[in-house]
Amino acid sequence: MPGRLVYFSRKALSSIAESPWVSLLTTATIAAALLVVSLYALALDNVGRLALVWGRTASISAYIADDVPEARWEALRAEVARNPAVDRATLVSPREALERFKARGPAAAALVEGVDARVLPASVGIALKPGHDELTAVARLADELGKVPGVSEVEYGREEFERLAGLLGVLRWAGIAGALVIVLATAFIVSNTIRLTVYARRDEIGILGLVGATVWFIRIPFVIEGAIWGAVGGAVAAASTFALDRFVAPHLSRAVAEVLGGLEVRLFEPRVALAALAGGVLLGAVASGLAVRRFLDEELR
């Protein structure tokens, strides 16, 4: 068995050496396809971490119902503070709420000029404990606090959260569909390349068939050849994401810092790089195997 593996490997490497330009083009095609898929996966990862950053900076306010007397506001604040996810609960009176709104700037102050603070509801400002700041946890906490007697509404940006969650879902399905199309197109290109290599060696294959070589004995070197192309292509894609993360990601992080403060853009993840490498090997091997199957079956029939 080790002797056969050595033979198969030598045949695959010999075929690659005999057609370096074809091998280079095929490897580049695989690398480009895997790079596009990897960058899309990394973009989704960055959007997901944006949701986490948003959750950490989410401002949660539990508004006290108008029919709750002022004497009960502190007791209600204490009840909210007892929730395991709440780190700090601060009572905000109508007057304090009005002053905070005015502090936003001259335009905001002019907007509420002459407004009586009593028209505003009292509220409880909530800060979350670490580990409870994902958006799903924020939504769950808002639902729990909304059931507390005396709380009329809990505001945390629900509509924006739902839009982001919907966008993530659409992007994931679009990414799966796009990746499938790219993989199929790449497999088609690799299969055609392998098919050309097979036709160029049809005389050698015919002789092997005449001396009793099995279909798999002839097919395996081509499968190994495709796997090598895929491995190199996957490695190139992984190295490209590493280079982008090293030299491009810091500039992107600074560019989005003002709008999305706290988000560090990442263009390299070990799990994505390993997936690209494994996917390249699988893509090359399967495409090669499919390409030679029909030809060899017909030649050796």
C-alpha positions as CSV (number, residue, x, y, z in Angstrom):
1,M,0.0,0.0,0.0
2,P,2.7,2.6,0.8
3,G,4.4,1.7,-2.5
4,R,1.2,2.4,-4.4
5,L,0.7,5.7,-2.6
6,V,4.2,6.7,-3.6
7,Y,3.4,5.7,-7.2
8,F,0.1,7.6,-7.3
9,S,1.7,10.7,-5.8
10,R,4.6,10.6,-8.3
11,K,2.2,10.3,-11.2
12,A,0.2,13.3,-10.0
13,L,3.3,15.4,-9.4
14,S,4.6,14.4,-12.8
15,S,1.4,15.4,-14.5
16,I,1.5,18.8,-12.8
17,A,5.1,19.3,-13.8
18,E,4.3,18.5,-17.4
19,S,1.6,21.1,-17.7
20,P,2.6,23.9,-15.3
21,W,0.5,26.6,-16.9
22,V,-2.6,24.6,-16.8
23,S,-1.9,23.7,-13.2
24,L,-1.3,27.4,-12.4
25,L,-4.5,28.5,-14.1
26,T,-6.6,25.8,-12.3
27,T,-5.0,26.6,-8.9
28,A,-5.7,30.3,-9.4
29,T,-9.3,29.6,-10.3
30,I,-9.8,27.5,-7.2
31,A,-8.0,30.1,-5.1
32,A,-10.2,33.0,-6.4
33,A,-13.4,31.0,-5.8
34,L,-12.4,30.1,-2.3
35,L,-11.2,33.7,-1.6
36,V,-14.6,35.1,-2.6
37,V,-16.5,32.6,-0.4
38,S,-14.1,33.2,2.5
39,L,-14.5,37.0,2.3
40,Y,-18.3,36.6,2.3
41,A,-18.1,34.3,5.3
42,L,-15.9,36.9,7.1
43,A,-18.2,39.7,6.2
44,L,-21.1,37.8,7.8
45,D,-18.9,37.3,10.9
46,N,-18.2,41.0,11.1
47,V,-21.9,41.8,10.7
48,G,-22.6,39.3,13.5
49,R,-20.1,41.0,15.8
50,L,-21.7,44.4,14.9
51,A,-24.9,43.0,16.4
52,L,-22.9,42.1,19.5
53,V,-21.4,45.6,19.7
54,W,-24.9,47.0,19.2
55,G,-26.2,44.9,22.1
56,R,-23.4,46.1,24.4
57,T,-24.2,49.7,23.6
58,A,-28.0,49.3,23.6
59,S,-29.8,51.9,25.7
60,I,-32.6,50.1,27.6
61,S,-35.3,52.2,29.2
62,A,-38.3,50.8,31.0
63,Y,-41.0,53.5,31.0
64,I,-43.3,53.7,34.1
65,A,-47.0,53.8,33.5
66,D,-48.7,57.2,34.0
67,D,-51.1,55.7,36.6
68,V,-48.2,54.6,38.9
69,P,-47.8,57.2,41.7
70,E,-44.4,58.8,42.3
71,A,-44.2,57.2,45.7
72,R,-43.9,53.8,44.0
73,W,-41.3,54.7,41.4
74,E,-38.3,53.7,43.6
75,A,-39.9,50.4,44.5
76,L,-40.5,49.7,40.8
77,R,-36.8,50.6,40.1
78,A,-35.7,48.2,42.8
79,E,-37.9,45.4,41.3
80,V,-36.3,46.0,37.9
81,A,-32.8,45.9,39.5
82,R,-33.5,42.5,40.9
83,N,-33.4,40.9,37.4
84,P,-30.3,38.7,37.1
85,A,-29.3,40.4,33.8
86,V,-29.4,43.9,35.2
87,D,-26.2,45.4,36.5
88,R,-27.6,48.8,37.4
89,A,-31.0,50.4,37.3
90,T,-31.3,54.2,37.5
91,L,-34.6,56.1,38.1
92,V,-35.0,58.9,35.6
93,S,-37.7,61.4,36.6
94,P,-39.6,63.4,34.0
95,R,-37.6,66.5,34.8
96,E,-34.3,64.7,34.4
97,A,-35.5,63.2,31.1
98,L,-36.4,66.7,29.9
99,E,-33.0,68.1,30.9
100,R,-31.2,65.2,29.2
101,F,-33.1,65.9,26.0
102,K,-32.2,69.6,26.2
103,A,-28.5,68.6,26.7
104,R,-28.4,67.0,23.2
105,G,-27.9,70.5,21.7
106,P,-29.5,73.8,20.9
107,A,-31.9,72.3,18.3
108,A,-33.2,69.8,20.9
109,A,-33.5,72.5,23.5
110,A,-35.5,74.7,21.2
111,L,-37.8,71.8,20.3
112,V,-38.9,71.4,23.9
113,E,-38.9,75.0,24.9
114,G,-41.9,75.7,27.1
115,V,-42.8,72.0,27.5
116,D,-43.9,70.9,31.0
117,A,-41.8,68.1,32.3
118,R,-44.9,66.4,33.6
119,V,-46.0,65.4,30.1
120,L,-43.0,63.0,30.0
121,P,-43.1,59.6,31.6
122,A,-40.7,58.5,34.3
123,S,-38.4,55.7,33.4
124,V,-35.8,53.3,34.6
125,G,-32.4,53.4,32.8
126,I,-30.9,49.9,32.7
127,A,-27.2,48.7,32.3
128,L,-26.6,45.1,31.7
129,K,-24.2,42.7,33.3
130,P,-21.4,41.1,31.2
131,G,-22.7,38.0,29.4
132,H,-26.2,39.4,28.9
133,D,-25.4,42.0,26.3
134,E,-26.0,40.0,23.1
135,L,-29.0,41.4,21.2
136,T,-31.0,38.2,21.7
137,A,-30.4,38.5,25.5
138,V,-31.5,42.2,25.3
139,A,-34.7,41.2,23.6
140,R,-35.4,38.5,26.1
141,L,-34.8,41.0,29.0
142,A,-37.1,43.6,27.4
143,D,-39.9,41.0,27.2
144,E,-39.4,40.1,30.9
145,L,-39.4,43.7,32.0
146,G,-42.4,44.4,29.9
147,K,-44.4,42.0,32.1
148,V,-43.4,43.8,35.4
149,P,-46.6,45.5,36.8
150,G,-46.3,49.3,36.4
151,V,-44.0,49.1,33.3
152,S,-45.8,50.4,30.3
153,E,-43.1,49.9,27.7
154,V,-39.5,48.9,27.3
155,E,-37.5,50.6,24.6
156,Y,-34.2,49.2,23.2
157,G,-34.4,49.7,19.5
158,R,-36.5,46.6,18.7
159,E,-37.3,47.6,15.1
160,E,-33.6,48.2,14.3
161,F,-32.7,44.8,15.9
162,E,-35.4,43.0,13.9
163,R,-34.1,44.6,10.7
164,L,-30.6,43.6,11.5
165,A,-31.6,40.0,12.3
166,G,-33.6,39.9,9.1
167,L,-30.7,41.2,7.1
168,L,-28.4,38.6,8.6
169,G,-30.8,35.8,7.6
170,V,-31.0,37.1,4.0
171,L,-27.3,37.4,3.8
172,R,-26.7,33.9,5.1
173,W,-29.1,32.3,2.5
174,A,-27.7,34.5,-0.3
175,G,-24.2,33.5,0.7
176,I,-25.1,29.8,0.6
177,A,-26.7,30.2,-2.8
178,G,-23.8,32.2,-4.1
179,A,-21.2,29.9,-2.7
180,L,-23.0,26.9,-4.3
181,V,-22.9,28.6,-7.7
182,I,-19.2,29.5,-7.4
183,V,-18.3,26.0,-6.3
184,L,-20.2,24.4,-9.2
185,A,-18.6,26.8,-11.7
186,T,-15.2,26.1,-10.3
187,A,-15.8,22.4,-10.3
188,F,-16.8,22.6,-14.0
189,I,-13.6,24.4,-14.9
190,V,-11.5,22.0,-12.9
191,S,-13.3,19.0,-14.5
192,N,-12.7,20.3,-18.0
193,T,-9.0,20.9,-17.2
194,I,-8.6,17.4,-15.9
195,R,-10.5,16.0,-18.9
196,L,-8.0,17.7,-21.2
197,T,-5.2,16.1,-19.2
198,V,-6.8,12.7,-19.5
199,Y,-7.2,13.0,-23.3
200,A,-3.5,13.9,-23.6
201,R,-2.6,10.7,-21.8
202,R,-5.2,8.4,-23.3
203,D,-2.6,6.2,-25.0
204,E,-0.9,5.6,-21.6
205,I,-4.3,4.9,-20.0
206,G,-5.2,2.5,-22.7
207,I,-1.9,0.5,-22.2
208,L,-2.6,0.4,-18.4
209,G,-6.1,-1.0,-19.1
210,L,-4.7,-3.7,-21.4
211,V,-2.2,-4.9,-18.8
212,G,-5.0,-5.3,-16.2
213,A,-4.9,-2.0,-14.3
214,T,-8.3,-1.3,-12.5
215,V,-10.3,1.8,-13.1
216,W,-9.4,3.1,-9.6
217,F,-5.7,2.4,-10.1
218,I,-5.8,4.7,-13.1
219,R,-8.2,7.3,-11.6
220,I,-6.4,7.9,-8.2
221,P,-3.4,9.9,-9.6
222,F,-5.9,12.3,-11.3
223,V,-7.8,12.6,-8.0
224,I,-4.6,13.3,-6.1
225,E,-3.6,15.9,-8.8
226,G,-6.9,17.7,-8.3
227,A,-6.5,17.5,-4.5
228,I,-3.1,19.1,-4.8
229,W,-4.5,21.9,-7.0
230,G,-7.2,22.4,-4.4
231,A,-4.9,22.4,-1.4
232,V,-2.6,25.0,-3.0
233,G,-5.7,27.1,-4.0
234,G,-7.1,26.8,-0.5
235,A,-3.7,27.8,1.0
236,V,-3.5,30.8,-1.3
237,A,-7.0,31.9,-0.4
238,A,-6.2,31.6,3.4
239,A,-2.9,33.5,2.9
240,S,-4.8,36.2,1.0
241,T,-7.3,36.7,3.9
242,F,-4.3,36.8,6.3
243,A,-2.6,39.5,4.3
244,L,-5.9,41.5,4.0
245,D,-6.4,41.2,7.7
246,R,-2.8,42.4,8.3
247,F,-2.7,45.4,5.9
248,V,-6.3,46.3,5.0
249,A,-8.5,45.5,8.1
250,P,-6.8,48.2,10.3
251,H,-7.7,50.9,7.8
252,L,-11.3,49.6,7.5
253,S,-11.6,49.6,11.3
254,R,-10.5,53.2,11.5
255,A,-12.8,54.1,8.7
256,V,-15.9,52.7,10.4
257,A,-14.9,53.7,14.0
258,E,-16.9,57.0,13.9
259,V,-20.1,55.3,12.7
260,L,-19.7,51.8,14.4
261,G,-17.5,52.6,17.4
262,G,-16.0,49.5,19.0
263,L,-16.2,47.3,15.9
264,E,-12.8,45.8,14.9
265,V,-13.0,44.6,11.4
266,R,-11.5,41.1,10.9
267,L,-10.6,39.6,7.6
268,F,-8.9,36.5,8.8
269,E,-10.3,33.7,11.0
270,P,-8.5,30.4,11.6
271,R,-11.7,28.4,11.2
272,V,-12.4,30.0,7.8
273,A,-8.9,29.5,6.6
274,L,-9.0,25.8,7.6
275,A,-12.4,25.5,5.9
276,A,-10.9,27.0,2.7
277,L,-8.0,24.6,2.8
278,A,-10.3,21.6,3.4
279,G,-12.8,22.8,0.8
280,G,-10.1,23.3,-1.8
281,V,-8.9,19.7,-1.3
282,L,-12.4,18.3,-1.5
283,L,-13.3,20.5,-4.5
284,G,-10.3,19.5,-6.5
285,A,-10.5,15.8,-5.7
286,V,-14.2,15.5,-6.4
287,A,-14.1,17.5,-9.6
288,S,-11.1,15.4,-10.8
289,G,-12.8,12.2,-9.9
290,L,-16.0,13.1,-11.8
291,A,-14.1,14.3,-14.8
292,V,-12.2,11.0,-15.4
293,R,-15.0,8.7,-14.4
294,R,-16.9,8.7,-17.7
295,F,-13.8,8.8,-19.9
296,L,-12.2,5.9,-18.1
297,D,-15.4,3.9,-18.0
298,E,-15.8,4.3,-21.8
299,E,-12.1,3.6,-22.5
300,L,-11.9,0.5,-20.4
301,R,-15.3,-0.9,-21.2
